[in-house]
Amino acid sequence: MAQPVHPAHPLQDNSPTAGQTPSVLLLAGTGVGGLVVVIGALALWFHYGTQVFFEMIRTGFIACF
């Protein structure tokens, strides 16, 4: 009779970093995304000025809600 390709009990990785890779990537991605948002907001602020910047934020909130 043929044996299953995958064992019933998969091998476990008992290394100290087992299972941390997805959370590290998620944390790094969140950090990079937050940095992009802050840099983008500062760039808009310096380009358009304070009044136009806040007017764009207000208009965006009104459009969303």
TIMI-2910 file (N, C-alpha, C, CB; in pm, 1 decimal, decimal comma, always signed):
<rs>
+----------+----------+----------+----------+----------+----------+----------+----------+----------+----------+----------+----------+------+
!      n_x !      n_y !      n_z !     ca_x !     ca_y !     ca_z !      c_x !      c_y !      c_z !     cb_x !     cb_y !     cb_z ! resn !
+----------+----------+----------+----------+----------+----------+----------+----------+----------+----------+----------+----------+------+
!    +83,7 !   -116,8 !     +0,0 !     +0,0 !     +0,0 !     +0,0 !    +89,3 !   +124,6 !     +0,0 !    -95,8 !     -1,0 !   +121,6 !  Met !
!    +47,4 !   +226,6 !    -68,1 !   +126,8 !   +348,6 !    -80,6 !   +127,3 !   +427,4 !    +49,2 !    +73,5 !   +435,5 !   -194,0 !  Ala !
!   +240,0 !   +487,1 !    +80,0 !   +254,8 !   +569,1 !   +199,8 !   +220,3 !   +714,4 !   +166,0 !   +399,4 !   +558,3 !   +257,1 !  Gln !
!   +163,4 !   +790,8 !   +260,9 !   +133,9 !   +931,9 !   +233,6 !   +263,1 !  +1010,8 !   +212,6 !    +52,1 !   +993,6 !   +349,2 !  Pro !
!   +253,1 !  +1112,5 !   +127,4 !   +369,1 !  +1195,4 !    +97,1 !   +409,1 !  +1276,8 !   +219,6 !   +339,9 !  +1288,4 !    -22,0 !  Val !
!   +311,3 !  +1333,5 !   +289,3 !   +338,5 !  +1415,1 !   +406,7 !   +316,6 !  +1330,9 !   +532,5 !   +248,2 !  +1541,9 !   +408,4 !  His !
!   +408,0 !  +1338,0 !   +626,8 !   +388,6 !  +1260,6 !   +749,6 !   +270,8 !  +1315,2 !   +830,7 !   +516,9 !  +1262,1 !   +834,8 !  Pro !
!   +213,0 !  +1231,7 !   +913,6 !    +99,5 !  +1272,4 !   +995,3 !   +139,1 !  +1381,2 !  +1094,5 !    +42,0 !  +1152,2 !  +1069,4 !  Ala !
!   +260,4 !  +1375,5 !  +1145,4 !   +309,5 !  +1475,4 !  +1239,1 !   +423,8 !  +1552,1 !  +1172,3 !   +356,4 !  +1409,2 !  +1373,2 !  His !
!   +398,3 !  +1677,8 !  +1131,2 !   +504,8 !  +1754,2 !  +1064,2 !   +620,6 !  +1783,1 !  +1159,2 !   +449,1 !  +1886,1 !  +1008,4 !  Pro !
!   +734,9 !  +1802,6 !  +1101,2 !   +853,4 !  +1835,8 !  +1180,0 !   +835,9 !  +1973,3 !  +1242,4 !   +981,2 !  +1831,6 !  +1092,6 !  Leu !
!   +885,6 !  +1988,8 !  +1363,5 !   +874,9 !  +2116,5 !  +1432,1 !  +1011,5 !  +2183,7 !  +1438,9 !   +816,8 !  +2097,7 !  +1573,3 !  Gln !
!  +1008,5 !  +2315,2 !  +1421,4 !  +1130,6 !  +2394,4 !  +1430,9 !  +1139,9 !  +2448,5 !  +1573,1 !  +1132,2 !  +2510,9 !  +1325,2 !  Asp !
!  +1235,0 !  +2399,3 !  +1649,4 !  +1249,5 !  +2441,1 !  +1788,7 !  +1357,0 !  +2546,9 !  +1807,5 !  +1281,1 !  +2321,9 !  +1874,9 !  Asn !
!  +1397,8 !  +2612,9 !  +1700,1 !  +1500,7 !  +2715,5 !  +1711,9 !  +1443,8 !  +2838,3 !  +1784,1 !  +1555,3 !  +2754,7 !  +1571,9 !  Ser !
!  +1527,8 !  +2922,0 !  +1841,9 !  +1479,6 !  +3039,4 !  +1916,0 !  +1402,1 !  +3138,4 !  +1828,8 !  +1596,6 !  +3110,4 !  +1980,0 !  Pro !
!  +1427,3 !  +3139,1 !  +1698,3 !  +1360,3 !  +3235,2 !  +1610,8 !  +1242,7 !  +3172,3 !  +1537,1 !  +1459,2 !  +3292,7 !  +1510,5 !  Thr !
!  +1199,9 !  +3054,4 !  +1575,8 !  +1090,1 !  +2987,0 !  +1507,5 !   +961,7 !  +3067,8 !  +1522,1 !  +1070,7 !  +2844,6 !  +1562,9 !  Ala !
!   +895,9 !  +3097,1 !  +1411,2 !   +768,7 !  +3167,6 !  +1412,2 !   +778,9 !  +3318,1 !  +1427,6 !   +685,5 !  +3114,9 !  +1520,1 !  Gly !
!   +896,7 !  +3373,3 !  +1436,0 !   +911,3 !  +3517,5 !  +1454,6 !   +921,4 !  +3592,6 !  +1322,6 !  +1033,2 !  +3546,5 !  +1538,7 !  Gln !
!   +950,3 !  +3523,3 !  +1214,9 !   +970,6 !  +3591,7 !  +1086,9 !   +847,2 !  +3668,2 !  +1041,4 !  +1010,0 !  +3491,8 !   +980,7 !  Thr !
!   +725,4 !  +3610,3 !  +1043,9 !   +609,5 !  +3689,0 !   +999,7 !   +584,9 !  +3812,7 !  +1086,3 !   +485,3 !  +3602,0 !  +1000,1 !  Pro !
!   +602,2 !  +3801,6 !  +1217,5 !   +577,8 !  +3917,8 !  +1302,7 !   +685,4 !  +4024,3 !  +1281,9 !   +572,8 !  +3875,8 !  +1450,5 !  Ser !
!   +808,3 !  +3983,2 !  +1257,2 !   +915,2 !  +4080,3 !  +1230,7 !   +889,3 !  +4151,8 !  +1098,9 !  +1053,6 !  +4010,7 !  +1227,8 !  Val !
!   +846,0 !  +4077,8 !   +997,1 !   +814,8 !  +4140,1 !   +868,5 !   +695,4 !  +4233,7 !   +880,9 !   +787,0 !  +4033,2 !   +762,5 !  Leu !
!   +594,5 !  +4194,8 !   +957,9 !   +478,6 !  +4280,1 !   +978,6 !   +518,0 !  +4407,8 !  +1051,5 !   +370,6 !  +4205,6 !  +1056,8 !  Leu !
!   +599,4 !  +4394,6 !  +1153,2 !   +645,0 !  +4511,4 !  +1228,3 !   +729,6 !  +4603,9 !  +1140,4 !   +725,4 !  +4467,5 !  +1351,4 !  Leu !
!   +817,7 !  +4547,4 !  +1060,9 !   +901,0 !  +4628,3 !   +971,6 !   +815,3 !  +4697,5 !   +865,9 !  +1008,4 !  +4541,1 !   +904,0 !  Ala !
!   +719,2 !  +4625,0 !   +810,1 !   +629,7 !  +4684,9 !   +710,1 !   +546,4 !  +4797,7 !   +768,2 !   +537,9 !  +4579,2 !   +651,6 !  Gly !
!   +499,2 !  +4779,1 !   +891,1 !   +421,4 !  +4884,2 !   +957,5 !   +508,1 !  +5007,1 !   +983,2 !   +362,2 !  +4832,3 !  +1090,0 !  Thr !
!   +630,5 !  +4984,0 !  +1025,2 !   +721,3 !  +5096,2 !  +1049,2 !   +752,0 !  +5173,5 !   +922,6 !   +850,0 !  +5046,9 !  +1110,4 !  Gly !
!   +778,7 !  +5101,1 !   +814,9 !   +808,1 !  +5167,0 !   +687,0 !   +685,0 !  +5241,8 !   +637,0 !   +854,7 !  +5063,5 !   +581,4 !  Val !
!   +567,7 !  +5179,6 !   +648,3 !   +444,5 !  +5245,2 !   +605,4 !   +416,6 !  +5371,3 !   +684,5 !   +327,9 !  +5150,5 !   +618,2 !  Gly !
!   +436,5 !  +5365,6 !   +815,9 !   +416,6 !  +5483,7 !   +898,3 !   +514,1 !  +5595,3 !   +863,7 !   +430,1 !  +5447,6 !  +1043,9 !  Gly !
!   +637,1 !  +5557,0 !   +835,4 !   +737,1 !  +5656,3 !   +796,8 !   +700,9 !  +5723,0 !   +664,3 !   +875,1 !  +5591,3 !   +786,7 !  Leu !
!   +649,7 !  +5645,2 !   +569,8 !   +607,7 !  +5701,0 !   +440,5 !   +492,6 !  +5799,6 !   +459,8 !   +565,4 !  +5587,9 !   +343,4 !  Val !
!   +398,4 !  +5765,7 !   +546,8 !   +285,4 !  +5855,6 !   +572,4 !   +332,5 !  +5986,1 !   +635,0 !   +182,2 !  +5787,9 !   +663,7 !  Val !
!   +421,6 !  +5977,5 !   +732,5 !   +471,1 !  +6098,6 !   +799,3 !   +549,9 !  +6185,0 !   +701,5 !   +559,3 !  +6061,7 !   +920,8 !  Val !
!   +635,0 !  +6123,4 !   +621,8 !   +713,1 !  +6200,5 !   +523,6 !   +620,5 !  +6263,9 !   +420,2 !   +817,6 !  +6109,9 !   +453,2 !  Ile !
!   +519,9 !  +6188,8 !   +376,6 !   +423,8 !  +6244,7 !   +280,7 !   +346,7 !  +6361,6 !   +338,7 !   +326,7 !  +6137,6 !   +235,2 !  Gly !
!   +304,5 !  +6349,7 !   +464,7 !   +232,0 !  +6459,5 !   +528,7 !   +320,5 !  +6583,4 !   +542,5 !   +180,2 !  +6416,0 !   +666,6 !  Ala !
!   +444,8 !  +6562,1 !   +581,6 !   +536,1 !  +6676,8 !   +593,2 !   +563,9 !  +6740,4 !   +457,4 !   +668,0 !  +6633,3 !   +657,9 !  Leu !
!   +577,7 !  +6657,9 !   +355,5 !   +601,6 !  +6712,4 !   +220,7 !   +482,2 !  +6796,6 !   +174,9 !   +628,0 !  +6597,6 !   +119,3 !  Ala !
!   +359,7 !  +6748,5 !   +199,0 !   +241,2 !  +6827,2 !   +162,8 !   +234,7 !  +6955,8 !   +243,3 !   +113,5 !  +6745,5 !   +184,5 !  Leu !
!   +268,6 !  +6947,1 !   +370,4 !   +263,9 !  +7064,8 !   +456,3 !   +360,0 !  +7172,6 !   +405,7 !   +297,9 !  +7026,7 !   +601,3 !  Trp !
!   +483,3 !  +7132,5 !   +375,8 !   +581,0 !  +7230,5 !   +329,5 !   +550,2 !  +7281,5 !   +189,0 !   +719,6 !  +7170,4 !   +332,6 !  Phe !
!   +489,5 !  +7198,5 !   +107,7 !   +460,0 !  +7240,0 !    -29,7 !   +339,4 !  +7334,4 !    -36,0 !   +434,4 !  +7117,0 !   -117,2 !  His !
!   +232,2 !  +7298,8 !    +34,1 !   +108,1 !  +7374,9 !    +22,6 !    +86,6 !  +7476,0 !   +134,6 !     -7,3 !  +7280,9 !    +19,1 !  Tyr !
!   +156,0 !  +7464,6 !   +242,6 !   +135,3 !  +7555,9 !   +354,7 !    +33,3 !  +7500,4 !   +452,9 !    +90,2 !  +7692,7 !   +304,2 !  Gly !
!    +27,8 !  +7561,0 !   +568,3 !    -55,7 !  +7511,4 !   +676,8 !   -204,1 !  +7518,0 !   +644,2 !    -28,1 !  +7589,4 !   +802,2 !  Thr !
!   -253,0 !  +7629,1 !   +594,0 !   -396,9 !  +7645,1 !   +570,1 !   -447,6 !  +7546,0 !   +466,3 !   -427,9 !  +7787,9 !   +524,7 !  Gln !
!   -377,3 !  +7532,5 !   +356,2 !   -419,4 !  +7440,3 !   +251,5 !   -406,9 !  +7296,6 !   +299,7 !   -336,5 !  +7461,5 !   +124,1 !  Val !
!   -303,9 !  +7267,5 !   +377,4 !   -285,5 !  +7132,9 !   +429,8 !   -405,1 !  +7092,6 !   +516,6 !   -154,6 !  +7124,0 !   +510,7 !  Phe !
!   -443,2 !  +7178,6 !   +611,8 !   -556,1 !  +7145,6 !   +698,7 !   -687,6 !  +7142,8 !   +620,6 !   -565,6 !  +7246,3 !   +813,6 !  Phe !
!   -700,8 !  +7225,7 !   +518,7 !   -820,9 !  +7223,3 !   +435,5 !   -831,9 !  +7091,0 !   +359,3 !   -820,2 !  +7341,5 !   +336,9 !  Glu !
!   -719,3 !  +7039,2 !   +311,8 !   -720,6 !  +6909,7 !   +242,9 !   -756,5 !  +6796,7 !   +339,6 !   -583,6 !  +6882,1 !   +177,7 !  Met !
!   -704,8 !  +6800,9 !   +461,1 !   -737,0 !  +6699,2 !   +561,0 !   -885,7 !  +6705,1 !   +594,4 !   -651,7 !  +6718,7 !   +689,0 !  Ile !
!   -939,0 !  +6825,4 !   +615,6 !  -1081,3 !  +6841,2 !   +647,6 !  -1169,0 !  +6790,7 !   +534,3 !  -1113,7 !  +6987,8 !   +677,2 !  Arg !
!  -1133,8 !  +6823,3 !   +411,8 !  -1210,8 !  +6779,3 !   +296,5 !  -1205,4 !  +6626,3 !   +283,8 !  -1157,9 !  +6846,4 !   +167,8 !  Thr !
!  -1090,4 !  +6566,6 !   +313,7 !  -1078,7 !  +6421,3 !   +309,9 !  -1165,9 !  +6355,1 !   +413,5 !   -935,8 !  +6379,7 !   +330,1 !  Gly !
!  -1170,4 !  +6408,9 !   +535,1 !  -1257,9 !  +6353,9 !   +639,1 !  -1404,7 !  +6365,1 !   +599,4 !  -1234,1 !  +6425,7 !   +772,6 !  Phe !
!  -1442,6 !  +6479,3 !   +544,4 !  -1580,6 !  +6498,1 !   +501,7 !  -1616,0 !  +6399,0 !   +391,8 !  -1603,3 !  +6641,9 !   +453,4 !  Ile !
!  -1525,4 !  +6375,5 !   +299,2 !  -1550,9 !  +6281,1 !   +190,2 !  -1565,1 !  +6138,1 !   +241,2 !  -1438,9 !  +6288,2 !    +87,4 !  Ala !
!  -1490,1 !  +6103,6 !   +345,2 !  -1496,0 !  +5967,7 !   +399,7 !  -1619,7 !  +5945,1 !   +484,1 !  -1372,7 !  +5939,1 !   +482,1 !  Cys !
!  -1661,5 !  +6046,2 !   +556,5 !  -1774,1 !  +6029,3 !   +648,8 !  -1891,0 !  +6105,5 !   +597,5 !  -1738,9 !  +6075,0 !   +790,6 !  Phe !
+----------+----------+----------+----------+----------+----------+----------+----------+----------+----------+----------+----------+------+
</rs>
